[in-house]
């Protein structure tokens, strides 16, 4: 599975490694995707949403990559060092077994944190093995030229605005804009490569074998210590803990932000145009993530996100616009202008490649329910919210009371015009209902008569106009007949009893129309045009919502089978992208927080039902 070296103007593998054939490492500021062939083909420095340094996953020719593999034919296996985010890629050849250990030290100290060090430790486990490496950065999504020079035994790659230092325990050779090395290791021998951001207060520095070993041990200890705080002791501990470790990797330590996914433009359909940038803080996704973290006992992460909200997302309604954006940058910025990188061909030719996200300007009323529900749970399970935070909640609830009946773009961010989506109404009900709960539980000041009247109006509106007599089901939008998996949240949000005849009828209709062997489609784009061409796969968060809805409906055996089936669609490391294709392949941005947090919730509730 080793890749073929190419010309200096064409770094990267001669083929694309499928989305699922990757593992993830990170330092709570950025991440790198490592293919099963040993190539890092996605890495943004110094942060999740910074321009890429390696982006061969989006363009095998022009994206840039960091190859490190056996230089003879080899079989590979990839796994995580137990209970950590340290990734091992193992190479099996005729003459021996070797490993590449990939990790990014998690360091809170400012100077070393600014180094953003990425360490690749190569070890020959048995016999002997020849290796080769090729480090071919392509700065700013391949738009920015760079120079490379040797500073002692450190190769320094310099572009306008970013410089990286590559140190190695084997001799490096400059090859045009890249560096190469070939070396052979015998049993017990190792080599170390470390890539640092350099400049300013961070000087190029060698990474000796002993330092790499120390940082390996420290990084393993960090992740194991963090995971020990988990309260989950159920049947699916390995998958739940892998999901928790993945969600932690998607948190941005400096601000407490939680991103939706660490990638951009990985296609929802190969060759299609449903390619979006997910490296931002969706209010909805992050709020659901807080719920999953609280379920497992990770209150610090929930608290950090609450601080992010207080600092960057405090509502300031001016009467002309919504008090919240759909999403924010990891530093709280609000300008996420969408553009296309036309010089990149996209993953396996799936253009366009987009950066930024125009959905940030959409109206999505459901985000208020997701956010206030997470605040309610934080107040209940972790720490009482402050008086200022309560004032913000009141501002949001009052705004929802005035605006809940507007058409919007909805949870799926459709680009086919606004509609009166049932899910948006549902989550407006949640926003007001959770506000009422907090006010009653803590005796906090609120206009309760008005809030209660509005909550009840929304309830009756959903029951009257969100129900289709024709379909005998709750439907996607008012006065329509189209089904939508988002309504699976109705019993999960405690809007309707999970055994209500109307709900059981809805569950049956969804099963018949949108479920394919336990996998769930969001909706049918042909029946409900969404303004974007092409098809898509089943949506993994919906598959886990389906499991949870069946658990609550008392269909526990069916739920367990659906859950176990869904687990078999994870990749070799237990990671999920956004969707699963008709042929069972992972599609969309990877890994996706939405899917992993829904897995945690489904496992938790299924465990409880099984006793």
Beta strands, then each sheet from edge to edge (+ up, - down):
strand 1: 22-26
strand 2: 31-35
strand 3: 40-44
strand 4: 52-54
strand 5: 65-70
strand 6: 75-80
strand 7: 87-92
strand 8: 96-103
strand 9: 118-136
strand 10: 146-151
strand 11: 154-159
strand 12: 162-168
strand 13: 173-175
strand 14: 178-186
strand 15: 190-198
strand 16: 251-252
strand 17: 257-258
strand 18: 281-282
strand 19: 327-328
strand 20: 339-340
strand 21: 354-355
strand 22: 467-468
strand 23: 473-474
strand 24: 515-516
strand 25: 519-520
strand 26: 538-539
strand 27: 577-580
strand 28: 586-590
sheet 1: 1+ 2- 3+ 4-
sheet 2: 5+ 9- 8+ 7- 6+
sheet 3: 5+ 9- 14+ 13-
sheet 4: 5+ 9- 15+ 12- 11+ 10-
sheet 5: 16+ 17-
sheet 6: 18+ 19-
sheet 7: 20+ 21-
sheet 8: 22+ 23-
sheet 9: 24+ 25-
sheet 10: 26+ 27- 28+
end
